[in-house]
Amino acid sequence: MAETEAAIPQIGSLVKDTALDGEKVRVDEILNKEIVVCGFKITASKYKDKGCGYCSKVQFYFADDANKTRKVFFSGSGVVKEQLEEAKAALDKTESPLLFKATVKKVGNYYSFV
């Protein structure tokens, strides 16, 4: 019995973990600019002696970019990691997509969303 094209699901409806594409930028290039976070992934950091031991890969676009050109930045900040996890948990409760506005600030020796 052959499957119809309409009955075959897309990968996005089956898995939550999809690739985070976009031009890589350094965190200091986006400091104090409003961004829209549209995805993230947290993995063990390859730099075990720096940061919190984890690496957050954050996909975003600039809030004032009409084309919504996706970019990514990486951070070993424990504060950023915790804020991403808290935002995801809050959005999961509302069943909203993972989209939120934020501004990355440098506070002392670490980065934070505000």
C-alpha positions in Angstrom: 0.0 0.0 0.0 1.7 3.2 -1.1 1.8 6.3 1.0 0.4 9.5 -0.4 2.7 12.6 -0.3 0.2 14.4 2.0 0.4 11.6 4.6 4.2 11.7 4.9 5.1 14.0 7.9 7.8 16.6 7.7 10.8 16.2 10.0 9.9 19.3 11.9 6.7 17.7 13.2 8.6 14.7 14.5 11.7 16.1 16.2 12.3 19.2 18.3 16.1 19.4 17.7 16.7 21.0 14.3 19.8 22.7 12.9 20.5 26.2 13.9 21.7 28.0 10.8 22.9 31.5 10.3 26.0 33.6 10.1 28.2 33.3 13.1 28.8 36.5 15.0 30.8 37.3 18.2 28.8 38.3 21.2 30.6 41.6 21.5 29.2 42.5 18.0 25.6 42.4 19.3 26.0 43.9 22.8 23.3 46.5 23.6 21.3 45.7 20.4 17.8 44.3 20.6 17.5 40.8 19.1 14.8 38.2 18.7 16.0 34.8 19.9 14.4 32.1 17.7 16.3 29.0 18.8 19.1 27.6 21.0 21.0 24.5 21.8 23.0 23.8 25.0 25.9 21.3 24.8 29.0 20.5 26.9 31.7 23.0 26.2 35.0 22.0 24.6 36.6 24.7 26.8 36.2 22.9 30.2 38.4 25.4 32.0 36.3 28.5 31.0 32.7 29.6 31.7 30.1 27.2 33.2 31.2 24.1 31.4 28.4 24.4 28.8 28.1 26.2 25.5 24.9 27.9 24.4 24.5 28.2 20.7 21.8 31.0 20.2 20.0 31.6 16.9 18.6 35.1 16.5 17.9 38.0 14.2 18.1 41.7 14.9 14.7 43.1 16.0 14.9 45.9 13.4 15.8 43.5 10.5 12.7 43.3 8.3 14.3 40.3 6.4 14.8 38.4 9.7 18.3 37.3 8.6 19.2 34.6 11.0 22.6 34.6 12.8 24.1 32.6 15.6 26.4 33.4 18.6 28.0 31.1 21.1 28.3 31.8 24.8 29.8 29.9 27.8 28.0 32.2 30.2 26.1 30.3 32.9 23.7 33.2 33.3 22.8 33.1 29.6 22.3 29.3 29.8 20.0 29.6 32.8 18.0 32.4 31.2 17.5 30.4 28.0 16.3 27.4 30.0 13.9 29.6 32.0 12.5 31.3 28.9 12.0 27.9 27.2 10.2 26.5 30.3 8.0 29.6 30.5 7.1 29.5 26.8 6.5 25.7 26.9 3.8 26.3 29.6 2.0 28.7 27.2 2.6 26.5 24.2 4.1 29.5 22.4 6.8 29.2 19.9 10.4 29.8 21.1 10.6 33.5 20.2 11.5 36.3 22.6 13.1 39.7 22.4 16.2 40.4 24.5 19.3 42.6 24.6 22.7 41.1 25.5 24.5 43.1 28.1 28.0 42.6 29.6 27.7 42.7 33.4 31.1 42.6 35.0 32.8 39.5 33.7 29.7 37.8 32.2 26.9 38.2 29.7 23.2 38.4 30.4 20.0 38.9 28.6 17.9 41.9 29.7 
